[in-house]
Amino acid sequence: MPYVEKNGLKFFTLPSFETEGVAHGFFTRQGGVSPQPWQTLNVATSVGDSRENVIENRNRILNIFGMSYDSVFDTWQVHSDIVHRSENPRPIDQPHKKGDAVITANPRVALMMVFADCVPVLFYDTGKKVIAIAHAGWQGTVKHIVSRTVEKMQAMYGSQPAQIIAGIGPSIGVDHYEIGESTAQSVRASFRDHQDVVLRQEKGGHLYFDLWQANKILLEKKGLKNIEVAGICTACDMQHWYSHRGEHGNTGRFAAVITLPA
């Protein structure tokens, strides 16, 4: 697996993005200052960790890219289909906008979102030199957040789907993602033609939702040809990744970051 170790941090990269020279990373939980149960590279205050710890951890991550935490545009993630465009970092004294995807064409802006089982999806338009990041939990997936992201790239920058590469990062795998019937109904309504692909039913009526395959299907339907799936399950490897389900909610959040070449 293409893990990179730098400045005491360990992070995963996608070969397709590396080939294009796009700076990015899915940062493991190792190399930070947070105490248990967020040990150690937690990047979210919402879980109970201190602001000081989170700022230090974010600075360690952004330093990998020659930036600092005030170079970031991030959002208040609310499991929506809302996509923002920003050509500037979010001023640290201003509140977050609610939303679950961001796009930019400014190489001085780092896009960051936080995860602990939900699916991080990175985008790079090789023609228009635009990047995006999306947060797709089950709700964002059934609301087609990745589709809305591609549509906004098309509307704002004239992106052509065939020129966009996408990467589905570390997140919970189907074997660990059992869902209830009410959630399954939402999945069936959202993926009418692909229910048998994205839902797995096992003995005893247990249902499992394949978030990786579901988001890949959505991206393919939008016309993307180059989609890379990391295939790393957060619940399978809690030494490296935070897992909300695997750790029963008592955990931190890891960062996914992408920025354009200067």
MOJO-V309631 format. One record per pair of residues at least 12 apart in sequence whose C-alpha atoms are under 6 Angstrom apart, sorted by the first residue. I is the first residue (numbers start at 1). J is the second residue. Records with the same first field share a line. If there is no record, write none. Layout:
BEGIN
I: J ; J
END
This chain:
BEGIN
8: 31
9: 31
10: 28
11: 25 ; 26 ; 27 ; 28
12: 25 ; 26
13: 25
22: 260
23: 258 ; 259
24: 257 ; 258
25: 256 ; 257
26: 255 ; 256
27: 255
28: 240 ; 241
29: 41 ; 240 ; 241
32: 57
34: 53
37: 251
38: 251 ; 252
41: 57
42: 252 ; 253 ; 254
43: 253
44: 253
71: 89 ; 109 ; 110
72: 89 ; 109 ; 110 ; 111
73: 89 ; 90 ; 111
74: 112
75: 96 ; 97 ; 98 ; 99
76: 96 ; 97 ; 98
77: 98 ; 99 ; 100
79: 139 ; 140
80: 100 ; 140
81: 143 ; 145
82: 99 ; 100
83: 99 ; 101 ; 102
84: 102
85: 102 ; 103 ; 104
86: 104
87: 104 ; 106
89: 109
100: 134 ; 135
101: 133 ; 134
102: 132 ; 133
103: 131 ; 132
104: 130 ; 131
105: 130
107: 260 ; 261 ; 262
110: 258 ; 259
111: 257 ; 258
112: 256 ; 257
113: 255 ; 256
114: 253 ; 254 ; 255
115: 253 ; 254
116: 242 ; 243 ; 244 ; 253
117: 171 ; 172 ; 234 ; 243
118: 136 ; 137 ; 171
119: 135 ; 136 ; 137 ; 171
120: 134 ; 135 ; 169
121: 133 ; 134 ; 167 ; 168
122: 166 ; 167
123: 165 ; 166
124: 164 ; 165
125: 163 ; 164
126: 163
142: 187 ; 190
161: 223 ; 224
162: 224 ; 225
165: 226 ; 227
166: 227
167: 227 ; 228 ; 229
168: 229 ; 230
169: 230
170: 232 ; 233
171: 233 ; 234
172: 233 ; 234 ; 235
173: 233
174: 208 ; 209 ; 210
177: 208 ; 209
178: 207 ; 208
179: 207 ; 208
198: 210 ; 214
END
